[in-house]
Amino acid sequence: MQILKKAFGEYATNCYILKGEQGDLVIDPGEGSFDWVMQNTGKIAAVLNTHGHYDHVYDDAKLQRMGAKIYIHESDAFMLRADPFETMPESIEADVLVKGQEQSLEIAGFNVKFSLFAGHTPGSCMIEVDGVIFSGDVI
Ligand SMILES: [Zn+2]
């Protein structure tokens, strides 16, 4: 699996692109990541959000319009809809809500596992993709 990484925004939040044959996964597209993502992907299958803080989901809406399915834990879905700090450019609905303590999914040929580590936000997750862990702000 080829992984691309770049930091965006005032918190230098890491955005990742995981290249796959059936489409790419994007993890935590922060503020200003859209252009970089579009330059480095052919087809985006999904956007996986470790949690709902704006610096991790800022460009979700733009990528959703490009056809990407948005994944986030159900306990953080409210952050995409209504941002209490008014830091998000627009309000969106996630396409897939991850539920419970642990959920395994097959997305575009990748084996994806969300594990809930509530605390940083109610729905903060570690996301494991084909054996590689993306921890967001959990650690
Ligand atoms: Zn955070």
Backbone and ligand atoms as CSV (ligand in chain L), in Angstrom:
chain,resi,resn,atom,element,x,y,z
A,1,MET,N,N,0.841,-1.192,0.000
A,1,MET,CA,C,0.000,0.000,0.000
A,1,MET,C,C,0.883,1.250,0.000
A,2,GLN,N,N,0.596,2.133,-0.953
A,2,GLN,CA,C,1.349,3.392,-1.012
A,2,GLN,C,C,0.617,4.444,-0.185
A,3,ILE,N,N,1.364,5.099,0.702
A,3,ILE,CA,C,0.761,6.116,1.571
A,3,ILE,C,C,1.441,7.460,1.319
A,4,LEU,N,N,0.639,8.480,1.035
A,4,LEU,CA,C,1.151,9.846,0.905
A,4,LEU,C,C,0.701,10.632,2.130
A,5,LYS,N,N,1.547,11.538,2.601
A,5,LYS,CA,C,1.214,12.304,3.803
A,5,LYS,C,C,1.620,13.749,3.635
A,6,LYS,N,N,0.773,14.663,4.100
A,6,LYS,CA,C,1.121,16.079,4.108
A,6,LYS,C,C,0.343,16.770,5.222
A,7,ALA,N,N,0.982,17.743,5.848
A,7,ALA,CA,C,0.344,18.464,6.957
A,7,ALA,C,C,-0.299,19.751,6.448
A,8,PHE,N,N,-1.473,20.068,7.010
A,8,PHE,CA,C,-2.221,21.266,6.596
A,8,PHE,C,C,-2.740,22.037,7.798
A,9,GLY,N,N,-2.881,23.350,7.598
A,9,GLY,CA,C,-3.564,24.192,8.567
A,9,GLY,C,C,-2.688,24.609,9.731
A,10,GLU,N,N,-3.279,25.431,10.609
A,10,GLU,CA,C,-2.504,26.030,11.705
A,10,GLU,C,C,-2.035,24.995,12.727
A,11,TYR,N,N,-2.721,23.819,12.763
A,11,TYR,CA,C,-2.285,22.771,13.691
A,11,TYR,C,C,-1.418,21.717,13.006
A,12,ALA,N,N,-1.057,21.971,11.740
A,12,ALA,CA,C,-0.249,21.015,10.977
A,12,ALA,C,C,-0.827,19.605,11.071
A,13,THR,N,N,-2.115,19.520,10.795
A,13,THR,CA,C,-2.833,18.250,10.864
A,13,THR,C,C,-2.466,17.381,9.665
A,14,ASN,N,N,-2.073,16.139,9.943
A,14,ASN,CA,C,-1.674,15.248,8.861
A,14,ASN,C,C,-2.872,14.748,8.071
A,15,CYS,N,N,-2.755,14.865,6.754
A,15,CYS,CA,C,-3.723,14.275,5.836
A,15,CYS,C,C,-2.996,13.151,5.105
A,16,TYR,N,N,-3.696,12.030,4.917
A,16,TYR,CA,C,-3.085,10.872,4.259
A,16,TYR,C,C,-3.905,10.464,3.040
A,17,ILE,N,N,-3.199,10.023,2.020
A,17,ILE,CA,C,-3.840,9.373,0.877
A,17,ILE,C,C,-3.310,7.953,0.806
A,18,LEU,N,N,-4.202,6.995,0.782
A,18,LEU,CA,C,-3.835,5.589,0.654
A,18,LEU,C,C,-4.255,5.151,-0.745
A,19,LYS,N,N,-3.264,4.809,-1.548
A,19,LYS,CA,C,-3.544,4.486,-2.943
A,19,LYS,C,C,-4.012,3.037,-3.076
A,20,GLY,N,N,-5.130,2.869,-3.770
A,20,GLY,CA,C,-5.662,1.521,-3.979
A,20,GLY,C,C,-6.083,1.327,-5.415
A,21,GLU,N,N,-6.189,0.063,-5.820
A,21,GLU,CA,C,-6.536,-0.222,-7.220
A,21,GLU,C,C,-7.995,0.085,-7.529
A,22,GLN,N,N,-8.856,-0.029,-6.522
A,22,GLN,CA,C,-10.282,0.261,-6.756
A,22,GLN,C,C,-10.648,1.697,-6.399
A,23,GLY,N,N,-9.667,2.455,-5.962
A,23,GLY,CA,C,-9.919,3.830,-5.524
A,23,GLY,C,C,-9.065,4.118,-4.310
A,24,ASP,N,N,-8.894,5.389,-4.028
A,24,ASP,CA,C,-8.024,5.792,-2.926
A,24,ASP,C,C,-8.848,6.151,-1.689
A,25,LEU,N,N,-8.198,6.007,-0.533
A,25,LEU,CA,C,-8.806,6.476,0.710
A,25,LEU,C,C,-8.083,7.746,1.137
A,26,VAL,N,N,-8.832,8.692,1.677
A,26,VAL,CA,C,-8.249,9.920,2.223
A,26,VAL,C,C,-8.590,9.952,3.697
A,27,ILE,N,N,-7.578,10.153,4.533
A,27,ILE,CA,C,-7.811,10.236,5.972
A,27,ILE,C,C,-7.556,11.670,6.433
A,28,ASP,N,N,-8.535,12.244,7.115
A,28,ASP,CA,C,-8.448,13.560,7.754
A,28,ASP,C,C,-8.007,14.693,6.817
A,29,PRO,N,N,-8.876,15.020,5.850
A,29,PRO,CA,C,-8.550,16.137,4.939
A,29,PRO,C,C,-8.760,17.500,5.605
A,30,GLY,N,N,-7.693,18.023,6.133
A,30,GLY,CA,C,-7.751,19.290,6.863
A,30,GLY,C,C,-7.820,20.499,5.954
A,31,GLU,N,N,-7.734,21.653,6.572
A,31,GLU,CA,C,-7.941,22.917,5.865
A,31,GLU,C,C,-6.915,23.108,4.748
A,32,GLY,N,N,-7.410,23.222,3.511
A,32,GLY,CA,C,-6.525,23.471,2.381
A,32,GLY,C,C,-5.965,22.224,1.740
A,33,SER,N,N,-6.415,21.049,2.177
A,33,SER,CA,C,-5.851,19.806,1.642
A,33,SER,C,C,-6.454,19.416,0.287
A,34,PHE,N,N,-7.587,20.027,-0.056
A,34,PHE,CA,C,-8.331,19.597,-1.253
A,34,PHE,C,C,-7.468,19.562,-2.517
A,35,ASP,N,N,-6.742,20.640,-2.787
A,35,ASP,CA,C,-5.954,20.698,-4.028
A,35,ASP,C,C,-4.886,19.611,-4.064
A,36,TRP,N,N,-4.211,19.422,-2.932
A,36,TRP,CA,C,-3.175,18.378,-2.855
A,36,TRP,C,C,-3.783,16.996,-3.077
A,37,VAL,N,N,-4.931,16.762,-2.468
A,37,VAL,CA,C,-5.601,15.469,-2.639
A,37,VAL,C,C,-5.961,15.252,-4.107
A,38,MET,N,N,-6.550,16.272,-4.739
A,38,MET,CA,C,-6.970,16.102,-6.126
A,38,MET,C,C,-5.780,15.900,-7.062
A,39,GLN,N,N,-4.648,16.520,-6.727
A,39,GLN,CA,C,-3.456,16.357,-7.560
A,39,GLN,C,C,-2.850,14.955,-7.422
A,40,ASN,N,N,-3.171,14.280,-6.319
A,40,ASN,CA,C,-2.502,13.014,-6.023
A,40,ASN,C,C,-3.421,11.793,-6.035
A,41,THR,N,N,-4.665,11.994,-6.446
A,41,THR,CA,C,-5.564,10.850,-6.523
A,41,THR,C,C,-6.171,10.771,-7.913
A,42,GLY,N,N,-6.477,9.545,-8.296
A,42,GLY,CA,C,-7.247,9.337,-9.504
A,42,GLY,C,C,-8.695,9.308,-9.102
A,43,LYS,N,N,-9.059,8.269,-8.378
A,43,LYS,CA,C,-10.443,8.111,-7.931
A,43,LYS,C,C,-10.455,7.988,-6.411
A,44,ILE,N,N,-11.236,8.837,-5.750
A,44,ILE,CA,C,-11.338,8.765,-4.295
A,44,ILE,C,C,-12.547,7.913,-3.943
A,45,ALA,N,N,-12.307,6.836,-3.211
A,45,ALA,CA,C,-13.416,5.973,-2.806
A,45,ALA,C,C,-14.080,6.527,-1.552
A,46,ALA,N,N,-13.256,6.951,-0.597
A,46,ALA,CA,C,-13.830,7.348,0.683
A,46,ALA,C,C,-12.909,8.295,1.432
A,47,VAL,N,N,-13.539,9.087,2.290
A,47,VAL,CA,C,-12.825,9.921,3.257
A,47,VAL,C,C,-13.104,9.331,4.632
A,48,LEU,N,N,-12.045,8.984,5.360
A,48,LEU,CA,C,-12.191,8.441,6.705
A,48,LEU,C,C,-11.741,9.517,7.692
A,49,ASN,N,N,-12.600,9.854,8.630
A,49,ASN,CA,C,-12.277,10.879,9.628
A,49,ASN,C,C,-12.003,10.217,10.969
A,50,THR,N,N,-10.824,10.497,11.549
A,50,THR,CA,C,-10.532,9.944,12.879
A,50,THR,C,C,-11.455,10.548,13.927
A,51,HIS,N,N,-11.836,11.824,13.723
A,51,HIS,CA,C,-12.787,12.489,14.613
A,51,HIS,C,C,-13.273,13.763,13.947
A,52,GLY,N,N,-14.171,14.490,14.630
A,52,GLY,CA,C,-14.882,15.574,13.977
A,52,GLY,C,C,-14.314,16.964,14.139
A,53,HIS,N,N,-13.142,17.115,14.777
A,53,HIS,CA,C,-12.579,18.466,14.899
A,53,HIS,C,C,-12.324,19.055,13.511
A,54,TYR,N,N,-12.561,20.376,13.399
A,54,TYR,CA,C,-12.576,20.984,12.066
A,54,TYR,C,C,-11.251,20.832,11.333
A,55,ASP,N,N,-10.152,20.783,12.076
A,55,ASP,CA,C,-8.863,20.682,11.380
A,55,ASP,C,C,-8.646,19.301,10.758
A,56,HIS,N,N,-9.539,18.343,11.059
A,56,HIS,CA,C,-9.450,17.002,10.463
A,56,HIS,C,C,-10.511,16.757,9.391
A,57,VAL,N,N,-11.536,17.604,9.356
A,57,VAL,CA,C,-12.661,17.352,8.441
A,57,VAL,C,C,-12.943,18.541,7.518
A,58,TYR,N,N,-12.087,19.551,7.566
A,58,TYR,CA,C,-12.380,20.827,6.913
A,58,TYR,C,C,-12.754,20.682,5.438
A,59,ASP,N,N,-12.031,19.840,4.710
A,59,ASP,CA,C,-12.291,19.713,3.271
A,59,ASP,C,C,-13.162,18.505,2.918
A,60,ASP,N,N,-13.826,17.915,3.907
A,60,ASP,CA,C,-14.766,16.813,3.652
A,60,ASP,C,C,-15.814,17.187,2.605
A,61,ALA,N,N,-16.400,18.369,2.750
A,61,ALA,CA,C,-17.518,18.758,1.878
A,61,ALA,C,C,-17.087,18.786,0.413
A,62,LYS,N,N,-15.919,19.367,0.165
A,62,LYS,CA,C,-15.431,19.446,-1.225
A,62,LYS,C,C,-15.189,18.053,-1.799
A,63,LEU,N,N,-14.634,17.167,-0.977
A,63,LEU,CA,C,-14.335,15.811,-1.454
A,63,LEU,C,C,-15.617,15.000,-1.612
A,64,GLN,N,N,-16.602,15.263,-0.765
A,64,GLN,CA,C,-17.896,14.592,-0.908
A,64,GLN,C,C,-18.514,14.943,-2.265
A,65,ARG,N,N,-18.367,16.212,-2.666
A,65,ARG,CA,C,-18.913,16.630,-3.968
A,65,ARG,C,C,-18.187,15.957,-5.134
A,66,MET,N,N,-16.955,15.487,-4.890
A,66,MET,CA,C,-16.212,14.772,-5.936
A,66,MET,C,C,-16.571,13.279,-5.950
A,67,GLY,N,N,-17.519,12.887,-5.100
A,67,GLY,CA,C,-17.975,11.498,-5.111
A,67,GLY,C,C,-17.474,10.642,-3.975
A,68,ALA,N,N,-16.643,11.198,-3.091
A,68,ALA,CA,C,-16.120,10.414,-1.974
A,68,ALA,C,C,-17.206,10.203,-0.917
A,69,LYS,N,N,-17.256,8.997,-0.370
A,69,LYS,CA,C,-18.155,8.716,0.745
A,69,LYS,C,C,-17.459,9.117,2.045
A,70,ILE,N,N,-18.185,9.812,2.896
A,70,ILE,CA,C,-17.613,10.322,4.140
A,70,ILE,C,C,-17.940,9.365,5.292
A,71,TYR,N,N,-16.892,8.900,5.976
A,71,TYR,CA,C,-17.039,8.001,7.127
A,71,TYR,C,C,-16.605,8.729,8.396
A,72,ILE,N,N,-17.424,8.590,9.436
A,72,ILE,CA,C,-17.060,9.121,10.750
A,72,ILE,C,C,-17.844,8.343,11.797
A,73,HIS,N,N,-17.319,8.293,13.016
A,73,HIS,CA,C,-18.068,7.606,14.082
A,73,HIS,C,C,-19.356,8.365,14.362
A,74,GLU,N,N,-20.417,7.618,14.655
A,74,GLU,CA,C,-21.735,8.248,14.854
A,74,GLU,C,C,-21.698,9.285,15.981
A,75,SER,N,N,-20.828,9.092,16.961
A,75,SER,CA,C,-20.791,10.031,18.091
A,75,SER,C,C,-20.155,11.375,17.729
A,76,ASP,N,N,-19.493,11.457,16.588
A,76,ASP,CA,C,-18.915,12.733,16.136
A,76,ASP,C,C,-19.641,13.315,14.918
A,77,ALA,N,N,-20.684,12.630,14.468
A,77,ALA,CA,C,-21.370,13.072,13.240
A,77,ALA,C,C,-21.962,14.472,13.399
A,78,PHE,N,N,-22.352,14.802,14.625
A,78,PHE,CA,C,-22.951,16.134,14.861
A,78,PHE,C,C,-21.969,17.251,14.521
A,79,MET,N,N,-20.683,16.973,14.614
A,79,MET,CA,C,-19.684,18.013,14.345
A,79,MET,C,C,-19.633,18.398,12.860
A,80,LEU,N,N,-20.033,17.480,11.995
A,80,LEU,CA,C,-20.086,17.801,10.566
A,80,LEU,C,C,-21.331,18.618,10.237
A,81,ARG,N,N,-22.369,18.400,11.040
A,81,ARG,CA,C,-23.655,19.070,10.787
A,81,ARG,C,C,-23.664,20.493,11.320
A,82,ALA,N,N,-23.246,20.649,12.552
A,82,ALA,CA,C,-23.325,21.954,13.201
A,82,ALA,C,C,-22.082,22.146,14.044
A,83,ASP,N,N,-21.245,23.018,13.600
A,83,ASP,CA,C,-19.977,23.246,14.278
A,83,ASP,C,C,-20.157,24.313,15.356
A,84,PRO,N,N,-20.039,23.930,16.618
A,84,PRO,CA,C,-20.284,24.897,17.698
A,84,PRO,C,C,-19.312,26.076,17.680
A,85,PHE,N,N,-18.149,25.896,17.078
A,85,PHE,CA,C,-17.155,26.989,17.069
A,85,PHE,C,C,-17.183,27.786,15.759
A,86,GLU,N,N,-18.090,27.377,14.855
A,86,GLU,CA,C,-18.246,28.051,13.562
A,86,GLU,C,C,-16.928,28.172,12.801
A,87,THR,N,N,-16.183,27.090,12.841
A,87,THR,CA,C,-14.907,27.072,12.149
A,87,THR,C,C,-14.991,26.311,10.819
A,88,MET,N,N,-16.111,25.613,10.597
A,88,MET,CA,C,-16.254,24.814,9.372
A,88,MET,C,C,-16.824,25.657,8.238
A,89,PRO,N,N,-16.363,25.408,7.013
A,89,PRO,CA,C,-16.865,26.182,5.881
A,89,PRO,C,C,-18.329,25.893,5.557
A,90,GLU,N,N,-18.775,24.680,5.775
A,90,GLU,CA,C,-20.168,24.343,5.510
A,90,GLU,C,C,-20.557,23.084,6.267
A,91,SER,N,N,-21.860,22.896,6.366
A,91,SER,CA,C,-22.413,21.780,7.103
A,91,SER,C,C,-22.692,20.620,6.145
A,92,ILE,N,N,-22.312,19.397,6.529
A,92,ILE,CA,C,-22.600,18.235,5.677
A,92,ILE,C,C,-23.100,17.072,6.523
A,93,GLU,N,N,-23.659,16.090,5.832
A,93,GLU,CA,C,-24.051,14.831,6.457
A,93,GLU,C,C,-23.041,13.774,6.029
A,94,ALA,N,N,-22.587,12.973,6.988
A,94,ALA,CA,C,-21.716,11.854,6.640
A,94,ALA,C,C,-22.510,10.831,5.833
A,95,ASP,N,N,-21.829,10.065,5.000
A,95,ASP,CA,C,-22.493,9.016,4.226
A,95,ASP,C,C,-22.590,7.723,5.021
A,96,VAL,N,N,-21.554,7.438,5.821
A,96,VAL,CA,C,-21.538,6.201,6.602
A,96,VAL,C,C,-21.172,6.530,8.038
A,97,LEU,N,N,-22.025,6.116,8.969
A,97,LEU,CA,C,-21.742,6.319,10.390
A,97,LEU,C,C,-21.203,5.020,10.981
A,98,VAL,N,N,-20.008,5.116,11.550
A,98,VAL,CA,C,-19.396,3.973,12.216
A,98,VAL,C,C,-20.035,3.866,13.601
A,99,LYS,N,N,-20.332,2.627,14.008
A,99,LYS,CA,C,-21.056,2.446,15.267
A,99,LYS,C,C,-20.275,1.572,16.245
A,100,GLY,N,N,-20.535,1.794,17.530
A,100,GLY,CA,C,-20.026,0.901,18.563
A,100,GLY,C,C,-18.560,1.092,18.880
A,101,GLN,N,N,-18.020,0.131,19.648
A,101,GLN,CA,C,-16.631,0.188,20.096
A,101,GLN,C,C,-15.659,-0.132,18.974
A,102,GLU,N,N,-16.089,-0.996,18.084
A,102,GLU,CA,C,-15.181,-1.450,17.028
A,102,GLU,C,C,-16.020,-1.843,15.823
A,103,GLN,N,N,-15.599,-1.413,14.658
A,103,GLN,CA,C,-16.318,-1.837,13.446
A,103,GLN,C,C,-15.320,-2.073,12.331
A,104,SER,N,N,-15.428,-3.227,11.723
A,104,SER,CA,C,-14.573,-3.566,10.579
A,104,SER,C,C,-15.370,-3.424,9.292
A,105,LEU,N,N,-14.738,-2.841,8.298
A,105,LEU,CA,C,-15.406,-2.567,7.031
A,105,LEU,C,C,-14.457,-2.913,5.896
A,106,GLU,N,N,-15.017,-3.293,4.766
A,106,GLU,CA,C,-14.219,-3.416,3.560
A,106,GLU,C,C,-14.591,-2.244,2.667
A,107,ILE,N,N,-13.598,-1.409,2.370
A,107,ILE,CA,C,-13.860,-0.223,1.556
A,107,ILE,C,C,-12.896,-0.226,0.385
A,108,ALA,N,N,-13.424,-0.351,-0.812
A,108,ALA,CA,C,-12.625,-0.316,-2.036
A,108,ALA,C,C,-11.420,-1.268,-1.977
A,109,GLY,N,N,-11.641,-2.446,-1.399
A,109,GLY,CA,C,-10.575,-3.438,-1.346
A,109,GLY,C,C,-9.641,-3.315,-0.148
A,110,PHE,N,N,-9.801,-2.280,0.639
A,110,PHE,CA,C,-9.010,-2.123,1.869
A,110,PHE,C,C,-9.777,-2.752,3.041
A,111,ASN,N,N,-9.025,-3.349,3.981
A,111,ASN,CA,C,-9.616,-3.796,5.239
A,111,ASN,C,C,-9.449,-2.674,6.255
A,112,VAL,N,N,-10.558,-2.112,6.669
A,112,VAL,CA,C,-10.548,-0.932,7.543
A,112,VAL,C,C,-11.198,-1.296,8.870
A,113,LYS,N,N,-10.521,-0.930,9.960
A,113,LYS,CA,C,-11.128,-1.145,11.275
A,113,LYS,C,C,-11.115,0.153,12.072
A,114,PHE,N,N,-12.284,0.581,12.494
A,114,PHE,CA,C,-12.415,1.731,13.383
A,114,PHE,C,C,-12.485,1.217,14.813
A,115,SER,N,N,-11.659,1.768,15.711
A,115,SER,CA,C,-11.735,1.438,17.131
A,115,SER,C,C,-11.970,2.728,17.898
A,116,LEU,N,N,-13.025,2.737,18.694
A,116,LEU,CA,C,-13.418,3.944,19.415
A,116,LEU,C,C,-12.528,4.172,20.642
A,117,PHE,N,N,-11.983,5.383,20.742
A,117,PHE,CA,C,-11.243,5.815,21.937
A,117,PHE,C,C,-11.809,7.173,22.343
A,118,ALA,N,N,-13.018,7.154,22.870
A,118,ALA,CA,C,-13.698,8.399,23.228
A,118,ALA,C,C,-12.898,9.136,24.298
A,119,GLY,N,N,-12.941,10.453,24.237
A,119,GLY,CA,C,-12.213,11.277,25.208
A,119,GLY,C,C,-11.837,12.598,24.583
A,120,HIS,N,N,-10.942,12.552,23.615
A,120,HIS,CA,C,-10.563,13.764,22.877
A,120,HIS,C,C,-11.818,14.393,22.258
A,121,THR,N,N,-12.651,13.553,21.651
A,121,THR,CA,C,-14.028,13.894,21.271
A,121,THR,C,C,-14.853,12.642,21.585
A,122,PRO,N,N,-16.197,12.759,21.589
A,122,PRO,CA,C,-17.015,11.569,21.911
A,122,PRO,C,C,-16.803,10.416,20.942
A,123,GLY,N,N,-16.441,10.742,19.688
A,123,GLY,CA,C,-16.313,9.678,18.680
A,123,GLY,C,C,-14.918,9.532,18.115
A,124,SER,N,N,-13.882,9.896,18.879
A,124,SER,CA,C,-12.505,9.744,18.386
A,124,SER,C,C,-12.175,8.282,18.152
A,125,CYS,N,N,-11.629,7.993,16.986
A,125,CYS,CA,C,-11.289,6.614,16.638
A,125,CYS,C,C,-9.846,6.508,16.187
A,126,MET,N,N,-9.287,5.316,16.403
A,126,MET,CA,C,-8.075,4.922,15.700
A,126,MET,C,C,-8.576,4.158,14.479
A,127,ILE,N,N,-7.959,4.422,13.352
A,127,ILE,CA,C,-8.374,3.739,12.122
A,127,ILE,C,C,-7.211,2.890,11.637
A,128,GLU,N,N,-7.471,1.590,11.525
A,128,GLU,CA,C,-6.436,0.673,11.027
A,128,GLU,C,C,-6.794,0.271,9.604
A,129,VAL,N,N,-5.845,0.470,8.701
A,129,VAL,CA,C,-6.072,0.106,7.299
A,129,VAL,C,C,-4.971,-0.855,6.864
A,130,ASP,N,N,-5.358,-2.070,6.541
A,130,ASP,CA,C,-4.408,-3.104,6.116
A,130,ASP,C,C,-3.180,-3.131,7.036
A,131,GLY,N,N,-3.418,-3.055,8.351
A,131,GLY,CA,C,-2.343,-3.205,9.329
A,131,GLY,C,C,-1.622,-1.929,9.711
A,132,VAL,N,N,-1.968,-0.804,9.108
A,132,VAL,CA,C,-1.342,0.479,9.449
A,132,VAL,C,C,-2.347,1.296,10.254
A,133,ILE,N,N,-1.892,1.852,11.395
A,133,ILE,CA,C,-2.803,2.567,12.285
A,133,ILE,C,C,-2.666,4.084,12.122
A,134,PHE,N,N,-3.813,4.724,11.985
A,134,PHE,CA,C,-3.885,6.179,11.939
A,134,PHE,C,C,-4.620,6.629,13.188
A,135,SER,N,N,-3.936,7.372,14.040
A,135,SER,CA,C,-4.467,7.613,15.382
A,135,SER,C,C,-5.139,8.972,15.555
A,136,GLY,N,N,-5.042,9.843,14.574
A,136,GLY,CA,C,-5.647,11.165,14.729
A,136,GLY,C,C,-5.060,11.875,15.935
A,137,ASP,N,N,-5.918,12.375,16.829
A,137,ASP,CA,C,-5.436,13.071,18.017
A,137,ASP,C,C,-5.552,12.219,19.273
A,138,VAL,N,N,-5.727,10.903,19.101
A,138,VAL,CA,C,-5.880,10.025,20.280
A,138,VAL,C,C,-4.596,9.987,21.079
A,139,ILE,N,N,-3.458,9.930,20.387
A,139,ILE,CA,C,-2.176,9.864,21.098
A,139,ILE,C,C,-1.476,11.207,21.018
L,1,ZN,ZN,ZN,-8.761,16.927,17.569
